[in-house]
Amino acid sequence: MSDHDLPGRVRLIGGEMPTWSDLESAWEPARSGAQLPILLAALAGRSRVLIAGPHEPDLIAAVAGAIDGELTCLVRSIPDARLLGETFDADAGDGRVRIVCGSLERFDDTGYDAVVALDDIVRLYSTEGPEPVFGTALADLRRLLTPDGLLVVMVNNELGVHRLTAEVQPEADESEPAWTRPADSDNSRPRGLADLAEQFGPGAAIWPVYPLPSAPVVAWGAAVGSVDRTEHAGLLAALSEPATRSLERARPTADVASLMLRVRWSGRLPEFAAGWLVVAGPGADRSPAPDDVVAWLATDQGEPFAVRLADGSPVLPDGSAVPAGWLLPDVLAQAVVAPDQAALRSAIRGYADWLATLSDVAPAPAGRVVLDAAGEHRVLALGGVGSTSVAKTADEQLLIAVADLVRRVERHGYRRTWPSHLTPAEAVAWVAAMRGTPVPDDVLRQVVAETGLDRPLDPRSGEPIAVEAAAERFEESNASRARWFETRLKAAETQLTTAWVEVEKARRAYRELARVDNARLRNRLKTAAKEAAPPGAKRIGRAVRTRLGRVKRLTRRLRG
């Protein structure tokens, strides 16, 4: 492979991987998310920027549009380099973007204002290069910077919720990208905030991100530590909810919601983050007001937005104050787990009565409703994030909230406040009727079908995944043994058939030999009879008996 076989903006430096693609592998590359506004603000005014490692083309394009000068992308995969080169050639032909393909230790171009590595350091080196070690990679990235350059790195947290809920741990990962040793065996890798401060300096800005380091939905700012975890439990839950739903889609058997609730209660959001976005070096404080940002939240409908502190209290993006209290789904779940049927009935009836007073129930899904100590319901206006189900009536909104509750309880095996013999669809009707009147059957069937409760649910998270995997391996091993024995049995049957054929051939040969000998004997007897003489009769008789005895014995052997 040579530079002439690739787009003109691509340059090879050695250590390239000719067929492997990081962009298409099972490990997803870095994508745009809640980290994007932090990154773009940090890069503002930088004229020479390097992006190291696999990143989605959309993220690279966003960075290219935010800087004034040249952007260099370093990847180790030739297919990825070709894809990026063709993408930027097709989009605008912007000559400011160039692609370098090879291993990081061979890249000797220095003098960058900023170096960005949002895919950690594991995929910066090719198979021909050194084992990816965090300390070495960090030194290799720093040598590319100018003295006042900025380093932006996503550091994966091996104790993050994405690891705690994973069915396959790094030590057991047998996917194609997992050819290096697990990251947690690297002693130079930061394990927590103290290690990050030691390696990147005390002035580095650290943003814990959830639910995946490659696709952050929420990036927590330093101001989250100033938010009262009890008074504003609903806000913290609502900010976590999109990340929780995203991780539950990837880990359907894991009780992510309960784990995240315990993390928030303990005030350990930074410690259990999926990763830490670190902005280090001179100018690290350019990120948007890091001291007053509670969190950046990504949405599917638009750009990420921030919840900030104002006069010591959190405020919503529209500038309004954040209502105090608990998020309604957490109130319902706690009533079920307690179990406290009276509290569940009170919460269901209160939500139903409040919905009946609204002219438009669409902005009031349970995941955006805060219930304060006095039992008053308030909408938490966080824009278009949250549940994908949009209700048009109060009955639909109530049933959607109950269906989400029933799915969570049934999937993860919580203690129930409804009879255990009820199906999930029947449980939805049973709980919703706690408002005082039954729900309409047609609306119930519609919501049950839309939420998937008319189909079998995923296995409970309480069932050990390792046991299921071991059982599958045992069954596969038994099946493999059975196939081996069947093969051996078929081979033995073939050999036995061949042996019987050979025996039959031998019998026919012996019969033919006996027939020939008998014919010869008859001829000799005829000749002797013609030449018979009394003195030789006895001798001939003995010869005949002897010959006949031999023939009989041979015949018996053949028949036996």
Legacy VTK file of the C-alpha trace (Angstrom):
# vtk DataFile Version 3.0
C-alpha trace
ASCII
DATASET POLYDATA
POINTS 560 float
0.000 0.000 0.000
1.310 3.458 -0.928
0.121 7.042 -0.617
-0.832 6.933 -4.313
-3.570 4.369 -3.604
-5.314 6.694 -1.107
-6.976 10.121 -1.268
-4.485 12.952 -1.659
-4.971 14.294 1.866
-3.869 10.925 3.405
-0.209 10.310 4.356
1.269 7.021 5.606
3.945 7.106 8.307
4.485 3.428 9.104
2.841 0.939 11.414
-0.410 1.088 9.484
-3.012 -1.673 9.777
-3.963 -2.493 6.162
-7.281 -4.333 6.649
-8.460 -3.595 10.182
-11.049 -0.845 10.791
-11.619 0.782 14.182
-14.609 2.736 12.895
-16.452 -0.483 12.026
-15.275 -2.697 14.906
-17.341 -3.899 17.879
-15.780 -1.132 20.003
-17.484 2.054 18.876
-15.315 5.116 18.191
-15.802 8.464 19.909
-19.014 10.208 18.873
-20.517 13.629 19.428
-22.436 13.975 22.663
-22.502 15.945 25.870
-18.741 16.514 25.609
-19.004 18.501 22.365
-19.663 22.021 23.803
-16.854 21.510 26.328
-14.459 20.453 23.576
-15.359 23.236 21.141
-15.074 25.940 23.815
-11.647 24.618 24.831
-10.448 24.644 21.194
-11.710 28.160 20.424
-8.872 30.236 18.994
-6.562 27.251 18.423
-5.004 27.268 14.960
-3.282 23.868 14.762
-5.121 20.879 16.243
-4.467 17.119 16.198
-7.198 14.497 16.719
-5.596 11.167 17.664
-7.428 7.872 17.464
-10.719 6.750 15.902
-13.451 9.429 15.939
-16.712 9.594 14.020
-16.498 11.821 10.901
-19.322 14.037 12.255
-17.302 14.788 15.387
-14.199 15.574 13.324
-16.242 17.850 11.067
-17.590 19.721 14.109
-14.038 20.319 15.360
-12.868 21.394 11.902
-15.650 23.945 11.746
-14.824 25.359 15.175
-11.118 26.102 14.670
-9.463 28.686 12.474
-6.446 26.743 11.232
-5.302 23.254 10.253
-6.773 20.016 11.606
-4.786 16.754 11.493
-6.335 13.349 12.140
-4.095 10.457 13.174
-5.544 6.953 12.735
-3.849 3.561 12.615
-6.214 1.903 10.104
-5.847 2.329 6.344
-9.564 1.680 5.684
-10.409 4.378 8.256
-7.930 6.798 6.683
-9.436 6.184 3.253
-12.971 6.704 4.627
-12.063 9.986 6.317
-10.192 11.219 3.253
-13.091 10.446 0.945
-15.600 11.921 3.396
-13.871 15.298 3.571
-13.177 15.283 -0.173
-16.877 14.709 -0.846
-18.206 17.180 1.737
-16.313 20.319 0.903
-12.808 19.475 -0.173
-11.517 21.510 2.774
-7.734 21.464 2.461
-7.339 22.384 6.124
-8.093 18.783 7.130
-5.369 16.205 6.537
-5.237 12.533 7.471
-2.153 10.733 8.785
-2.193 6.933 9.028
0.153 4.976 11.271
1.162 4.249 14.832
1.521 7.061 17.376
5.166 6.354 18.250
6.116 6.980 14.574
4.341 10.332 14.384
7.052 13.018 14.685
5.099 16.124 13.667
5.092 18.511 16.665
4.035 22.043 17.509
0.281 21.546 17.920
-1.827 24.068 19.857
-4.147 21.280 21.005
-4.229 17.487 20.927
-7.583 15.707 21.247
-7.970 11.995 22.065
-11.598 11.209 22.947
-11.157 7.452 22.415
-8.756 6.929 25.323
-5.264 5.710 24.352
-5.868 2.007 23.650
-6.220 2.417 19.868
-3.374 4.841 19.214
-0.817 2.117 18.464
-0.869 -0.606 15.818
-0.082 -4.268 16.362
3.466 -3.549 15.199
3.887 -0.867 17.865
4.324 -1.073 21.623
1.693 -2.365 24.032
-0.666 0.578 24.756
0.308 1.820 28.223
-1.376 4.951 29.532
1.763 6.608 30.876
3.685 6.079 27.632
0.792 7.228 25.466
0.313 10.344 27.573
3.990 11.218 27.117
3.734 10.590 23.350
0.740 12.939 23.121
2.388 15.650 25.206
5.541 15.721 23.067
3.393 16.835 20.132
2.198 20.002 21.937
3.632 23.479 22.019
4.664 24.687 25.508
1.263 26.346 25.944
-0.667 23.595 24.147
-3.901 22.071 25.377
-4.511 18.359 25.907
-8.086 16.995 25.797
-8.316 13.288 26.647
-11.158 10.923 27.481
-9.933 8.529 30.164
-11.960 5.328 30.508
-12.941 4.364 34.062
-12.691 0.632 34.643
-14.943 1.001 37.726
-17.674 2.837 35.822
-21.314 1.773 35.757
-20.854 0.506 32.199
-18.328 -2.005 33.535
-20.364 -2.916 36.629
-23.391 -3.727 34.462
-21.546 -5.444 31.612
-22.332 -9.092 30.928
-18.776 -9.665 29.650
-15.930 -8.196 31.687
-12.652 -7.136 30.001
-10.838 -10.237 31.242
-13.367 -12.440 29.399
-13.746 -10.283 26.292
-13.069 -12.416 23.202
-14.251 -9.914 20.593
-11.984 -9.046 17.674
-10.735 -5.674 19.019
-9.675 -7.190 22.374
-6.216 -8.404 21.379
-4.350 -6.374 24.020
-4.329 -6.919 27.762
-7.257 -5.452 29.755
-6.894 -1.769 30.563
-7.195 -2.323 34.317
-3.936 -4.325 34.247
-2.100 -1.120 33.292
-0.580 0.245 36.507
0.037 3.655 34.951
-3.677 4.219 34.229
-5.513 6.692 36.529
-7.958 4.963 38.882
-9.753 7.996 40.270
-9.823 11.757 40.671
-6.641 11.827 42.756
-4.703 9.933 40.079
-6.094 12.228 37.376
-4.964 15.312 39.269
-1.512 13.781 39.747
-1.026 12.933 36.055
-2.709 15.956 34.459
-2.024 18.581 37.105
-4.256 20.167 39.738
-5.492 22.805 37.270
-7.005 20.293 34.865
-10.758 20.436 34.318
-12.349 16.997 34.843
-15.827 16.159 33.528
-17.272 12.767 34.556
-19.405 11.379 31.721
-22.202 8.773 31.516
-23.201 6.195 30.315
-20.377 5.300 27.860
-17.077 7.111 27.321
-17.466 6.823 23.554
-20.995 8.288 23.550
-21.551 10.550 26.579
-25.151 11.600 27.174
-24.419 13.628 30.301
-21.194 15.331 31.429
-21.226 16.374 35.080
-19.600 19.664 36.014
-17.841 20.635 39.214
-20.975 22.448 40.436
-22.864 19.164 40.897
-21.080 18.795 44.220
-22.815 21.969 45.427
-26.326 20.667 44.652
-28.185 19.284 47.667
-28.728 15.595 46.880
-31.927 15.404 48.940
-33.538 18.707 48.074
-32.863 18.353 44.348
-32.981 14.565 44.037
-35.478 14.979 41.205
-33.117 17.159 39.168
-30.204 14.753 39.526
-32.474 11.833 38.606
-33.856 13.655 35.556
-30.347 14.541 34.351
-29.284 10.905 34.802
-32.395 9.441 33.201
-31.363 9.716 29.502
-28.016 8.078 30.287
-29.807 5.381 32.307
-32.177 4.596 29.448
-29.301 4.523 26.971
-27.334 2.045 29.094
-30.431 -0.090 29.728
-30.865 -0.492 25.973
-27.294 -1.805 25.785
-27.618 -3.834 29.032
-31.270 -5.004 29.031
-30.792 -7.427 31.920
-29.048 -4.950 34.251
-30.911 -2.845 36.827
-29.160 0.354 35.809
-31.799 2.620 37.372
-31.277 1.242 40.883
-27.498 1.348 40.538
-27.585 4.967 39.376
-29.916 5.853 42.248
-27.419 4.490 44.774
-24.554 6.304 43.045
-26.433 9.622 43.264
-27.446 9.069 46.879
-23.840 8.391 47.859
-22.572 11.481 46.026
-20.175 9.311 43.995
-21.027 10.421 40.472
-17.379 11.180 39.558
-16.070 7.895 40.970
-18.469 5.656 39.028
-18.488 7.604 35.767
-17.946 5.669 32.545
-15.043 7.998 31.807
-13.507 11.364 32.590
-13.092 14.087 29.996
-9.869 15.848 30.999
-8.940 19.301 29.678
-5.356 19.985 30.766
-2.743 22.599 30.061
-2.679 26.378 29.745
-6.114 27.653 28.830
-7.923 24.670 30.310
-10.276 27.117 31.995
-11.642 28.165 28.591
-14.311 25.479 28.880
-17.702 27.141 29.395
-17.842 28.405 32.997
-16.858 25.023 34.515
-17.381 26.252 38.060
-21.095 26.976 37.607
-22.119 24.091 35.305
-24.022 21.316 37.019
-24.191 19.182 33.863
-24.200 19.235 30.088
-26.986 17.080 28.658
-27.137 15.785 25.070
-30.465 15.511 23.267
-31.679 13.828 20.109
-33.592 16.930 19.040
-30.868 19.580 19.194
-27.577 20.760 20.644
-26.538 19.832 24.197
-27.650 22.253 26.895
-26.411 23.040 30.395
-27.999 23.243 33.832
-26.111 25.821 35.890
-25.902 27.312 39.343
-27.148 30.848 39.936
-26.729 32.333 43.408
-25.988 28.879 44.755
-29.160 27.260 43.339
-29.550 25.256 40.123
-31.481 26.877 37.290
-32.972 25.345 34.153
-31.874 26.281 30.611
-34.735 28.781 30.370
-33.516 30.520 33.536
-36.291 29.257 35.786
-35.611 27.774 39.201
-35.418 24.023 39.618
-38.339 22.620 41.644
-37.291 20.731 44.747
-38.399 17.168 45.393
-38.177 13.636 44.077
-38.785 12.433 40.537
-42.138 10.650 40.313
-40.803 7.303 38.902
-38.455 7.025 41.892
-41.354 7.697 44.267
-43.408 4.941 42.619
-40.525 2.459 42.596
-39.728 3.068 46.274
-43.374 2.496 47.206
-43.346 -0.847 45.380
-40.042 -2.023 46.840
-40.955 -0.990 50.421
-43.595 -2.501 49.905
-46.070 0.251 50.797
-49.357 -0.137 48.946
-50.856 2.921 50.628
-47.973 5.103 49.405
-48.283 3.663 45.903
-52.040 4.316 45.854
-51.508 7.874 47.085
-48.855 8.575 44.426
-50.977 7.116 41.603
-54.107 8.983 42.671
-52.226 12.246 43.169
-50.619 12.037 39.713
-53.952 11.180 38.061
-55.767 14.045 39.795
-53.018 16.503 38.830
-53.055 15.374 35.183
-56.812 15.983 35.120
-56.192 19.683 35.849
-53.838 20.181 32.885
-54.986 21.407 29.508
-51.941 19.785 27.829
-50.488 16.627 29.370
-47.698 16.121 26.790
-45.048 18.077 28.788
-45.881 16.146 31.976
-44.581 12.561 31.640
-43.699 10.962 34.967
-40.000 11.211 34.146
-40.302 15.013 34.092
-42.518 15.474 37.160
-41.084 16.366 40.561
-43.087 15.600 43.693
-42.217 17.783 46.686
-42.678 17.050 50.384
-46.127 18.643 50.380
-47.315 16.358 47.573
-47.330 19.122 44.942
-46.460 18.182 41.368
-44.133 20.387 39.314
-42.886 19.929 35.743
-39.095 19.853 35.304
-38.589 21.646 31.971
-35.491 19.975 30.528
-36.482 20.169 26.894
-36.991 17.198 24.592
-35.205 14.531 26.592
-36.741 11.661 28.453
-39.322 9.058 27.521
-39.935 8.540 23.810
-43.654 7.888 24.429
-45.797 10.975 23.885
-49.248 10.911 25.503
-52.227 12.848 24.235
-54.598 12.235 27.152
-54.344 11.988 30.925
-55.260 8.298 30.777
-52.396 7.582 28.367
-49.910 9.553 30.462
-50.894 7.689 33.620
-50.746 4.295 31.912
-47.334 5.018 30.408
-45.986 5.847 33.894
-47.503 2.655 35.330
-46.261 0.540 32.400
-42.695 1.804 32.931
-43.026 0.939 36.629
-44.355 -2.575 35.942
-41.642 -3.274 33.367
-38.932 -2.228 35.808
-40.394 -4.328 38.628
-41.042 -7.437 36.529
-37.764 -7.326 34.622
-35.584 -7.020 37.711
-37.644 -9.131 40.115
-38.587 -6.460 42.667
-41.033 -7.229 45.431
-44.547 -6.407 44.215
-47.554 -4.773 45.783
-49.865 -6.478 43.282
-50.780 -10.201 43.141
-47.931 -12.252 41.742
-50.191 -14.273 39.405
-51.031 -11.193 37.305
-49.468 -10.835 33.895
-47.619 -7.544 33.223
-50.580 -6.238 31.231
-52.993 -7.139 34.045
-50.638 -5.554 36.601
-50.752 -2.273 34.649
-54.561 -2.230 34.859
-54.455 -3.233 38.537
-52.050 -0.457 39.557
-53.671 2.213 37.353
-57.036 1.452 38.968
-55.600 2.765 42.231
-56.615 6.211 41.028
-60.158 5.253 42.030
-61.670 4.368 38.655
-60.750 1.711 36.077
-58.906 2.833 32.973
-60.582 2.450 29.557
-59.862 -0.928 27.966
-58.996 0.493 24.563
-56.429 2.908 26.004
-55.011 0.139 28.182
-54.543 -2.201 25.199
-52.934 0.586 23.188
-50.398 1.531 25.873
-49.609 -2.091 26.742
-48.887 -2.792 23.061
-46.800 0.375 22.614
-44.697 -0.340 25.713
-44.147 -3.989 24.776
-45.787 -5.487 27.858
-47.914 -7.752 25.676
-44.726 -9.680 24.824
-42.350 -11.713 27.022
-39.912 -9.516 28.925
-36.135 -9.880 28.919
-34.594 -12.188 31.553
-34.294 -10.786 35.038
-31.005 -9.258 36.054
-31.066 -11.466 39.177
-30.272 -14.521 37.064
-26.479 -14.875 37.003
-25.268 -14.186 33.484
-22.109 -16.167 34.189
-24.219 -19.232 35.059
-26.203 -18.886 31.835
-22.989 -18.529 29.845
-21.471 -21.565 31.583
-24.604 -23.590 30.810
-24.402 -22.588 27.148
-20.734 -23.566 27.020
-21.555 -26.927 28.692
-24.315 -27.631 26.177
-22.018 -26.721 23.297
-19.293 -28.989 24.730
-21.743 -31.902 25.011
-22.969 -31.278 21.488
-19.374 -31.251 20.246
-18.667 -34.555 22.000
-21.830 -36.085 20.551
-20.795 -35.002 17.055
-17.339 -36.592 17.609
-18.836 -39.913 18.753
-21.266 -39.929 15.814
-18.354 -39.422 13.437
-16.403 -42.282 15.017
-19.478 -44.550 14.926
-20.068 -43.834 11.245
-16.409 -44.620 10.520
-16.672 -47.922 12.425
-19.860 -48.844 10.538
-18.104 -48.151 7.243
-15.134 -50.314 8.236
-17.443 -53.141 9.336
-19.328 -53.037 6.043
-16.028 -53.198 4.169
-14.903 -56.182 6.283
-18.100 -58.154 5.531
-17.621 -57.502 1.828
-14.082 -58.893 2.017
-15.293 -61.971 3.947
-17.904 -62.663 1.293
-15.236 -62.380 -1.395
-13.072 -64.874 0.484
-15.982 -67.335 0.811
-16.647 -67.191 -2.913
-12.947 -67.794 -3.571
-12.903 -70.845 -1.293
-16.040 -72.253 -2.921
-14.477 -71.860 -6.331
-11.311 -73.637 -5.119
-13.357 -76.516 -3.721
-15.252 -76.845 -7.004
-11.981 -77.019 -8.954
-10.505 -79.623 -6.587
-13.664 -81.753 -6.835
-13.541 -81.618 -10.620
-9.907 -82.725 -10.614
-10.738 -85.605 -8.240
-13.580 -86.846 -10.420
-11.294 -86.835 -13.432
-8.673 -88.853 -11.575
-11.322 -91.332 -10.380
-12.557 -91.856 -13.909
-9.005 -92.432 -15.105
-8.338 -94.869 -12.278
-11.530 -96.770 -12.958
-10.534 -97.290 -16.557
-7.126 -98.504 -15.564
-8.401 -100.373 -12.571
-6.455 -103.433 -11.458
-7.289 -105.476 -8.424
-3.936 -104.931 -6.737
-4.368 -101.094 -6.793
-8.020 -100.847 -5.760
-7.402 -100.448 -2.060
-4.824 -97.754 -2.605
-7.195 -95.829 -4.838
-10.017 -96.206 -2.295
-7.883 -94.767 0.457
-6.891 -91.856 -1.767
-10.554 -91.187 -2.548
-11.551 -91.206 1.122
-8.671 -88.918 1.957
-9.618 -86.440 -0.770
-13.297 -86.529 0.141
-12.431 -85.907 3.802
-10.427 -82.869 2.859
-13.274 -81.508 0.734
-15.793 -81.991 3.548
-13.588 -80.237 6.060
-12.986 -77.355 3.675
-16.726 -77.096 2.985
-17.534 -77.004 6.707
-15.006 -74.253 7.220
-16.464 -72.172 4.434
-20.015 -72.633 5.714
-18.963 -71.814 9.274
LINES 1 561
560 0 1 2 3 4 5 6 7 8 9 10 11 12 13 14 15 16 17 18 19 20 21 22 23 24 25 26 27 28 29 30 31 32 33 34 35 36 37 38 39 40 41 42 43 44 45 46 47 48 49 50 51 52 53 54 55 56 57 58 59 60 61 62 63 64 65 66 67 68 69 70 71 72 73 74 75 76 77 78 79 80 81 82 83 84 85 86 87 88 89 90 91 92 93 94 95 96 97 98 99 100 101 102 103 104 105 106 107 108 109 110 111 112 113 114 115 116 117 118 119 120 121 122 123 124 125 126 127 128 129 130 131 132 133 134 135 136 137 138 139 140 141 142 143 144 145 146 147 148 149 150 151 152 153 154 155 156 157 158 159 160 161 162 163 164 165 166 167 168 169 170 171 172 173 174 175 176 177 178 179 180 181 182 183 184 185 186 187 188 189 190 191 192 193 194 195 196 197 198 199 200 201 202 203 204 205 206 207 208 209 210 211 212 213 214 215 216 217 218 219 220 221 222 223 224 225 226 227 228 229 230 231 232 233 234 235 236 237 238 239 240 241 242 243 244 245 246 247 248 249 250 251 252 253 254 255 256 257 258 259 260 261 262 263 264 265 266 267 268 269 270 271 272 273 274 275 276 277 278 279 280 281 282 283 284 285 286 287 288 289 290 291 292 293 294 295 296 297 298 299 300 301 302 303 304 305 306 307 308 309 310 311 312 313 314 315 316 317 318 319 320 321 322 323 324 325 326 327 328 329 330 331 332 333 334 335 336 337 338 339 340 341 342 343 344 345 346 347 348 349 350 351 352 353 354 355 356 357 358 359 360 361 362 363 364 365 366 367 368 369 370 371 372 373 374 375 376 377 378 379 380 381 382 383 384 385 386 387 388 389 390 391 392 393 394 395 396 397 398 399 400 401 402 403 404 405 406 407 408 409 410 411 412 413 414 415 416 417 418 419 420 421 422 423 424 425 426 427 428 429 430 431 432 433 434 435 436 437 438 439 440 441 442 443 444 445 446 447 448 449 450 451 452 453 454 455 456 457 458 459 460 461 462 463 464 465 466 467 468 469 470 471 472 473 474 475 476 477 478 479 480 481 482 483 484 485 486 487 488 489 490 491 492 493 494 495 496 497 498 499 500 501 502 503 504 505 506 507 508 509 510 511 512 513 514 515 516 517 518 519 520 521 522 523 524 525 526 527 528 529 530 531 532 533 534 535 536 537 538 539 540 541 542 543 544 545 546 547 548 549 550 551 552 553 554 555 556 557 558 559
